[in-house]
Amino acid sequence: MGTRVMRLIMKQPHYGFLGVRLKTTSSQYVASRARDPTFEKLMDKYKNLVKVVAVQDLILANPSDPAVSVDFLSRLSQKLHLNRGAVAFLRKYPHIFHIYHDPTKGQTRCTLTDTAFRISEEEAEAINASLPLVVDRLVRLLSMSTSKMLPLRGIFKVFRELGLPDDFEQSVISKNSHLFQLCDAHEPNTHNLKLVGEISDKFVAAVENWRVEEYCKEGCSVDRAELQFSFKHGYPPGMRLKKNFRAKVKEWQKLPYVGPYDEVTEKKRLSKAGMKVGEKRAVAIVHEFLNLTVEKMVEVEKISHFRKLYGFDLNIRDLFLDHPGMFYLSTKGKRHTVFLREAYEKGCLIHPNPVYNARRKLLDLVVLGRHDMFTGDSKMKSIANSKEAEFLEQFNGETSDSD
């Protein structure tokens, strides 16, 4: 019987919000989702990029001496998920990391290649050039909260996704005291970021701009009533949509829409219709949240930190799975990552920005791996130097002896 039920689940993925979903565990629901090859290939690259960025951040933590000892990285291998050890990981990406022996410190150390340094500087410059946009994103993020306030630690979780500078407490919050205020939270040594400035104009959500664009398109045949509360939907090639599914989607699109920046006076909606409207508002909030990110993607664990602060208590992972035409959930790299489907085409952002472009260059180096090792800068070439190889062999011998 259990096998028959699972087969039925596998035939009908993503039907939760349509009222067809069977009683399953959340993990079964994730496993039953329809895979999108394009996003899965992209996540194959991103799961390695996450590790590279973690090591890069350690190297850049000390601007006066941007390097770390290989021994230090080896001790952090498990925490950084470097499964084959630090040395093997660093040598896997010679276009990004340069290993050398520092005779003054008597250590084998690691720094970034000239190319990787340039990309890091390009990203930092792009972030600093976009500070007005960063301020706007932060104001919007706070405006969606029911209290116009968010815990600072929650913002730290997504500061990279939002394109915030490393020193955003000083460069963004302190320099815009007319908009932001740090106040003590209930827990010791924690702070909340509060929106204190008056916003003259009501924010318009990204989905509302899309509706206007769709309606103004030449030869638009969509009925205004259908478009009024709709979200953009798209499905991966090969995903077969049954007639009943399409009908349910159309019915959901017509449900009343409460925008992410609209004030909600009712605290509880007990009726079935009210619950559906509340669920649609939750969709509107996470849709807007993803639109505010630089790469239109975020880890589910990070965004779930905000759900109660935004006035809904739904399982956010299931929410993404319930709407496969809007969101795509990937489980690559031992983490759940959600993409805004409409923002991507063939694995790239349709409307890229300078910060995204810089990060994409680093991703290209990750994908390049050990290929074309001798076509880059001098530091890339030096990784094959016999003297360096000798130091690495010596280091490996020391670590194996200590084991």
PyMOL commands that set and color helices and strands:
alter all, ss='L'
color gray80, all
select helices_A, chain A and resi 2-11+16-18+26-31+37-60+70-75+86-92+114-129+131-143+152-157+168-176+206-216+224-227+243-253+272-292+300-304+308-310+316-322+332-334+341-343+354-368+378-382+386-402
alter helices_A, ss='H'
color red, helices_A
select strands_A, chain A and resi 68-69+97-102+107-112+149-151+180-184+191-195+297-299+327-330+337-340+344-345+348-349
alter strands_A, ss='S'
color yellow, strands_A
deselect
rebuild
show_as cartoon
